[in-house]
């Protein structure tokens, strides 16, 4: 007779270093063993349950949900018993709980939330008996395996204590909901525990239940569990001892093996199937509801939304004085409102509108982006800034009836405080238990995997550091981009067994969860309590909570999120809008920036350092070729340097047509209206939809289904059916087979990575504003962008040098003048200059800086280094020394230069006692002769970069120029005057390294000197030969062939040589 066995106690890698297999691997193993169902019980949460449920549904088996809950009331294990080597010291006993019904699941979520939120910091926490009693209904309790409360009681107090523990569980959950769990892993003392458990079960008339306490899918995965154990305990395998498992028995076993193993315990196998039949709850029965918006009395959400939108249409389109546009807008809005009402989404739009209204009322710059910009309703509500009617954007890309999905609106806000203000508003409005951030699961990647496995195996830090610099996380994988190749280059002997195991384990843990983080801005909100839908826990950031699922999990389970994304450039623009009236006397309206020839000229010349979305090397290389002259050109520019146009081979045809080097043609005459603005080349997702609607008579919803079918989660069967429908429609319209093939190829190759036109337009608005402010108001723009670092493509050092080359005077940090942020100053000739803020002094605490500024404002300038030390007591010796070293004390009377300042700081530090001020005055009057000469330029540069990360002095390459000229090395500016194909030498400090996934292994290096930026192309072969040189050098000398075409200059390197950096601490933007 075939035994029916269901594994009802399995833990996945989402127990974070306490399980070794992905939920999908557990399901696959269960399917292989023909199990009809399986239960996942992750530790203190349901972290892996969404993926487990989705995989089980796809594989047509039942997914039971539960959790192993730490319970402190059963006592703590102070030391691991000899027969329980893997138990963490002082860890609460783990109580396995299974959800019988939706009520049980909701109680489990509330139970976990209660003890997780009880902790003031992001700690594990544990439940107590009161928690269990409060939330017991609908839950079925197992007594646990070696880590469970019964085992803990048996070890600490014998069988009598074990009996009392089980009786407590029966009183909490009821006799029908407690199962005495038995596990057999061939470990010493385990059978004694099992026999005691059986006797207790019989005495209380409770059923016994066989499980294998699964921690990994197969026996082979035991090594990963041991690896995770030593990582969790911050030790290595040589010293782990009894922390490690004794064997590999904790895997999913076939039913016949479990039947043989428990043949002496009647009912233990049969009860697994019986209990499985009781577990009716599945995650598609969450009961989640999106909140209703509190419409005013006498209004429904639909009517209230309609009124707000009608007002918005008049406000948005009225001033344009275009009756045709107004009529089209009204018609489009009516279409959208009808669909929104039909789908019941009015509350969603009103809640997003409410968030936007809050931000605008509190002077927080906010703009919607993504497919939401296709919606006239969003535009009327001022959620988005792009006119979708005027730009003829396609609403179906955002919302359609057939999709059965909630809309997805992304909101861009300034990073840091302003965004946090908006996030806290949502918490206040919906309650601590009604809203939370989505999780972000941090997984092992190349570098992190190599480092942690290496530590676990006991390799030295020097070897790990060398390997870490070579292991790549890049999208492109060439023939030498293997972990094995990196190990070889780092000096590891791959034939050595320990190294071979190191390499193997590093590969095997790729993509396994490491720990839980929080998403940058995704928030979920709920009608009622969110903690009835998914457990909440405290985030690492104070004042925030996070759900135990990431955004993909939430989407799979139809939980609605709103993204409040921090965008650094939004903060820059907001600061510019405030600075420009103050220093330039002009009022700025971001929505009404004029089209300006000077601004477009800077874009055409690729003079775009610091500008949003157009400052990368690839953008700079294409801008002169595309020659933007109007806003839509910038929309295309933002979109064209993306994987879609590049992989789909659309970028170069567009550029050639833009330069009139190639004739504009269309795949079919009927597509001219669809593709005219992009010169016959499909660049946007919306064009894909319109192509299908035009050539094959698809509806908007069908076209969107087609886009999704060939999108990131491809379904070839679905795509094949839709392709047949597409071809049938084209045949009806008289399109020949060859043209059909070309159109299908365009759609399928492009749609995988296509960029939404609405998204490009939203970003183009920000890009143009950043360009406008940089060109017209350089001091304000530079001040704002330096005050909002880190952001963008380049470091502050590069931004400062770029501003200086454009004529802005940048002044150093000065304790007599500087505030915490950078500030703008008036020069005697009426021009503006920039003063670096104290925030740029590395390791200077903000508290100390604020105390310094307060003292200066209240009591006037500092009279000496001693006076500074006396008046600002929070400044410690290291901070004073730092300020002296970077020249921030040079404007104090009596200080001649940096070494003098260092001498005076040292002298001030020797003064102690109650007569400090009198001694200071005496020393000032009886100063010793200055014993030190001033710093040389090279020493000042080293001090500047070490202390601030930048210099306002000469560029580091300037002082090398005489020597470099003797070697025939050209500046970046001189390269522009050389002919295409000429052999050249150039040098600079490395400011950026890139290796795009679409570049087939080529690396692009940007090098800066005192005249500008030179771009270098490194071939895959050269990179393979000089990998460490390419990835680690701060200064490079490059020899190669110049490529100078269409005002775009590159050097294709044939040789590289490192230049001595003389200790300069430079930062570059590497492979991001």
Secondary structure, 3 states (H helix, E strand, C coil): CCCCCCEEEECCHHHCCCCCCCHHHHHHHHHHCCCCEEEEEEECCCCCHHHHHHHHHHCCCEEEEEEEEEEEEEEECCCCCCCCCCCCCCCEEEEEEEECCHHHHHHHHHHHHHHHHHCCCCCCCCECHHHHHHCCCCEEEECCCCCCHHHHHHHHHHHHHHHHHHHHHHHHHCHHHEEEEECCCCCCCHHHHHHHHHHHHHHHCCCEEECCCECCCCHHHHHHHHHHHHHHCCCCHHHHHHHCCCCCCCCCCCHHHHHHHCCCCCCCCHHHHHHHHHCCCCHHHCCCCCCCCCCCCCCCHHHHHHHHHHHHHHHHHHHHCCHHHHHHHHHHHHHHHHHHHHHCCHHHHHHHHHHHHHHHHCCCCEEEEHHHHHCHHHHHCCCECCCCCCCCCCHHHCCCHHHCCCCCCEEEECCCHHHHHHHHHHHHHHCCCCEEEEEEEEECCHHHHHHHHHHHCCCCHHHHHHHHHHCCCCCCCCCCCCHHHHHHHCCCCCCCHHHHHHHHHHHHCCCCEEEEEEEEEEEEECCCCHHHCCCEEECCCCCCEEEEEEHHHHHHCCCCEEEEEECHHHHHHHHHHHHHHHHHCCCCCHHHCCCCHHHHHHHHCCCCCCCCCCCCHHHHHHHHHHCCCCHHHHHHHHHHCCHHHHHCCCHHHHHHHHCCCCCCCCCCHHHHHHHHHHCCCCCEHHHHHHHHHHHHCCCHHHHHHHHHHCCCCCCHHHHHHHHHHHHHHHHHCCCCHHHHHHHHHHHHHHHCCCECHHHHHHHHHHHHHHHHHHHHCHHHHHHHHHCCCCCCCCCHHHHHHHHHHCCCEEECCCCCCCCCCCEEEECCCCCEEEECCHHHCCCCCHHHHHHHHHHHHHHCCCCCHHHHHHHCCCCCHHHHHHHHHCCCCCCCCCCCCHHHHHHHHHHHHCCCCCCHHHHHHHHHHCCCCCCCCCCCHHHHHHHHHHHHCCCCCCCCCHHHHHHHHHCCCECHHHHCCCCCCCEEEEEEEEEEEECCCCCCCCEEEEEEECCEEEEEEECHHHHHHCHHHHHHCCEEEEEEEEEEECCEEEEEEEEEEECCCCCCCCCCEECC
